[in-house]
Amino acid sequence: MGVPPFKPVLVRAVFRDVTLMHVSRPAVWAAASVTRTVLTQIIDGARRVGAEQARKKLIPGDLVSALERDVEVDVGDQWYHYSPTFRGLTGVLYGAEGVVVPSRRRSRSRKPSAVVGAHRFEAGVKKLLRGQGVTAVPAMVRDLDGIASMFLTNLARDAAMVVRGGGVKRFGTVALVMPGEPAPPLSLKDPLRALSVRTGDGWTIGRDDVLASVTTQLFGSIRQRALTEAREATQNTAAG
């Protein structure tokens, strides 16, 4: 898979925004790999939309259409409230008293948030675009930056929760059986079940904590692809 386009130092900075826990190098690489997988599929969908109109320079409308066609990669919904691209698509927000809630503005907090720090992923986004033989107008690059930042922030926050909770808390599993047949035994070889039971200390986010976070952030084929590519990306990464 090669080196993820999102630099480890930038990914680690996102973790620092949401937790004081130590983050291992394999965890950082896993998070970078998963973010690459998601953004690659989003860009591929937008590229297909643009190709229908014989365009190689993508516009925000291509992004909106791509997300509508592929619900699996609709992962940056928190960003939509900040972007003009999605204005009108998220609906009007009302408060408890029925008053319209004004659109959010960029925070001026001294501590960078997922929105304030979204620009940090621009180089990686442009590299992914070039990898698929396309470019994008600045507004779309900014949207991809924001989606990547929001997704990675949520991934980091969930990974920290996995560490604190000792694993992913699930409500059970469903098995399809014929009437009268016993349910198959649960197997720890199931990769998703294996990730639900955590081992390790309670102050370090490891690779498997990030992978467990993936199971709560993604679903369908993109989840399995992200898990597989993250494992491949971290095979030769030293712990620490």
C-alpha positions in Angstrom: 0.0 0.0 0.0 3.0 2.3 0.4 3.3 5.3 2.8 0.0 6.9 3.7 -0.4 10.4 2.3 -1.4 11.8 5.7 1.9 12.3 7.6 2.2 10.6 11.0 3.0 13.9 12.7 -0.3 15.4 11.6 -2.3 12.3 12.6 -0.6 12.3 16.0 -1.6 15.9 16.4 -5.3 14.9 16.0 -4.9 12.4 18.8 -3.4 15.1 21.0 -6.4 17.3 20.3 -8.8 14.7 21.9 -6.7 12.7 24.5 -3.7 12.9 26.7 -3.0 9.2 26.3 0.2 8.0 24.7 -0.4 6.9 21.1 1.8 4.2 19.7 3.4 4.4 16.3 1.4 1.5 14.9 -1.8 3.2 16.1 -0.8 6.4 14.2 0.0 4.4 11.0 -3.3 2.5 11.3 -5.3 5.7 11.7 -3.5 7.2 8.7 -4.2 4.1 6.6 -7.9 4.0 7.5 -8.3 7.7 6.6 -6.6 7.1 3.3 -8.9 4.2 2.6 -12.0 6.2 3.2 -10.9 9.3 1.3 -9.7 7.2 -1.6 -13.2 5.7 -2.0 -14.9 9.1 -1.7 -12.6 10.5 -4.3 -13.1 7.5 -6.6 -16.9 8.1 -6.4 -16.5 11.8 -7.2 -14.1 10.9 -10.1 -16.8 8.6 -11.5 -19.3 11.4 -11.3 -17.0 13.8 -13.0 -16.1 11.3 -15.7 -19.8 11.1 -16.7 -19.4 14.7 -17.8 -15.9 14.2 -19.2 -14.3 16.3 -16.5 -11.1 15.6 -14.7 -11.3 18.6 -12.5 -13.8 17.8 -9.7 -16.3 20.2 -8.2 -18.2 20.1 -5.0 -21.3 18.8 -6.8 -19.3 15.7 -7.7 -18.6 15.2 -4.0 -22.2 15.5 -3.0 -23.3 13.1 -5.7 -20.6 10.6 -4.7 -21.8 10.6 -1.1 -25.4 10.2 -2.1 -24.5 7.1 -4.2 -22.3 5.5 -1.6 -23.8 5.6 1.9 -20.8 3.6 3.3 -18.5 6.7 3.0 -20.9 9.2 4.4 -18.6 9.7 7.4 -18.0 13.4 7.7 -21.5 14.6 8.4 -20.3 16.9 11.2 -18.4 18.9 8.6 -21.5 19.6 6.5 -22.7 22.3 8.9 -19.5 24.2 8.3 -19.3 23.9 4.5 -21.3 26.0 1.9 -21.2 22.8 -0.3 -23.8 21.1 1.9 -25.9 24.1 2.8 -29.5 23.3 2.4 -28.9 19.6 2.4 -28.6 19.2 6.2 -31.9 20.9 7.0 -32.7 23.8 9.3 -31.7 23.2 12.9 -34.1 24.2 15.6 -33.5 24.7 19.3 -35.5 23.3 22.2 -37.8 26.4 22.0 -38.4 26.0 18.3 -36.0 28.8 17.4 -33.8 28.4 14.3 -30.2 27.7 15.3 -27.7 29.8 13.3 -25.0 28.1 11.3 -21.9 27.3 13.2 -18.8 29.5 12.6 -15.2 28.5 12.8 -14.0 28.4 16.4 -11.4 30.9 17.5 -10.3 28.6 20.3 -6.6 28.5 20.9 -6.8 24.7 21.0 -7.2 23.5 17.4 -10.4 21.5 16.7 -11.3 19.2 13.8 -12.6 22.2 11.9 -9.8 24.7 12.7 -7.2 22.1 11.8 -8.8 20.7 8.7 -6.4 22.5 6.4 -3.5 20.3 7.7 -4.6 17.5 5.4 -4.6 19.5 2.1 -1.3 18.0 0.9 -2.5 14.4 1.5 -5.8 15.1 -0.2 -4.1 16.5 -3.3 -1.8 13.4 -3.4 -4.9 11.1 -3.4 -6.5 13.2 -6.1 -3.4 12.9 -8.3 -3.3 9.2 -7.6 -6.6 8.9 -9.4 -5.6 11.2 -12.2 -7.8 14.1 -11.3 -7.6 17.5 -9.6 -10.3 19.5 -7.7 -11.3 23.1 -7.3 -10.2 24.7 -4.0 -13.7 24.4 -2.4 -13.8 20.7 -2.9 -10.2 20.2 -1.6 -11.3 22.1 1.5 -14.4 19.8 1.9 -12.2 16.7 1.6 -9.8 18.2 4.2 -12.8 18.8 6.5 -14.2 15.3 6.1 -10.8 13.7 6.7 -10.3 15.9 9.8 -13.7 15.1 11.2 -13.4 11.4 10.5 -9.9 11.1 12.0 -11.0 13.1 15.1 -13.9 10.7 15.7 -11.6 7.7 15.1 -9.1 9.0 17.7 -11.8 9.8 20.2 -13.4 6.3 19.8 -9.9 4.7 20.2 -9.4 6.5 23.5 -12.8 5.2 24.6 -11.8 1.7 23.7 -8.8 2.0 26.0 -10.8 3.4 28.8 -13.6 0.8 28.4 -11.3 -2.2 28.0 -12.7 -3.0 24.5 -15.7 -2.3 22.2 -19.0 -2.7 24.0 -21.4 -4.5 21.8 -25.0 -5.5 22.2 -24.5 -9.0 20.9 -24.4 -10.8 17.5 -26.9 -12.2 15.2 -26.6 -15.7 13.6 -28.9 -17.1 10.9 -29.9 -20.7 11.5 -32.6 -23.1 10.3 -35.5 -23.8 12.7 -34.5 -26.5 15.2 -30.8 -26.1 14.6 -28.5 -24.9 17.4 -26.9 -21.5 17.1 -23.2 -21.8 16.0 -20.7 -21.2 18.8 -19.1 -17.8 19.0 -15.5 -17.9 17.8 -12.7 -15.7 19.0 -11.2 -16.1 15.5 -13.9 -13.7 14.3 -11.8 -10.5 13.7 -14.6 -8.2 14.9 -15.2 -10.2 18.1 -11.5 -10.4 18.8 -11.2 -6.6 18.7 -14.0 -6.3 21.2 -11.8 -7.8 24.0 -8.8 -5.5 24.8 -5.5 -6.4 26.3 -2.7 -4.0 27.2 -2.3 -1.0 29.6 -4.8 1.6 30.2 -2.8 4.7 29.1 -1.5 3.7 25.6 -3.6 3.7 22.4 -2.4 0.8 20.3 -3.0 -0.4 16.7 -5.8 -2.7 17.8 -7.6 0.1 19.6 -7.7 2.0 16.4 -9.0 -1.0 14.5 -11.7 -1.5 17.1 -12.6 2.1 16.6 -13.0 1.4 12.9 -15.7 -1.2 13.6 -17.8 1.6 15.2 -17.1 4.3 12.6 -17.5 2.2 9.4 -19.7 -0.5 8.1 -20.1 -2.7 5.0 -17.3 -3.4 2.6 -15.4 -0.2 3.3 -15.0 -1.4 6.9 -13.4 -4.7 5.9 -11.2 -3.0 3.4 -10.1 -0.4 5.9 -9.2 -3.1 8.5 -7.3 -5.2 5.9 -5.3 -2.3 4.6 -4.5 -0.9 8.1 -3.2 -4.3 9.1 -1.0 -4.5 6.0 0.2 -0.9 6.5 1.3 -1.7 10.1 2.9 -5.2 9.6 6.4 -3.8 9.6 5.8 -0.9 12.0 7.7 -1.2 15.3 5.7 -0.7 18.4 6.3 2.3 20.6 
